[in-house]
Amino acid sequence: MFYNFYGNIAKKEDEKLYFKEVAEKWLEAKQITIKESTYAKYEFTINRHLFLYFENFTIKELEQYNYNDFVNTLMKDLSTK
């Protein structure tokens, strides 16, 4: 069982939702409730870091993903800059 970006339990047909779709919808929904500078930071972070790793994952696949691998890779990437 997983939650969609509205916080509702997703339906079985939602199992083919991809992270990219959900992240883009979330960002669009947030845009009207946050400052422009905050939106720009969120957009940058999603595009620069999250899409590199999770863009082609379904939401269902993300339930089983080992996030330690992502964090370790991200820390390594950021420490070289």
KAGI-V539179 format. One record per pair of residues at least 24 apart in sequence whose ideal C-beta (glycine too) atoms are under 6 Angstrom apart, sorted by the first residue. I is the first residue (numbers start at 0). J is the second residue. Records with the same first field share a line. If there is no record, write none. Layout:
# KAGI-V539179
I->J ; J
This chain:
# KAGI-V539179
1->58 ; 62
14->59
16->58
17->57
18->53 ; 56
19->54
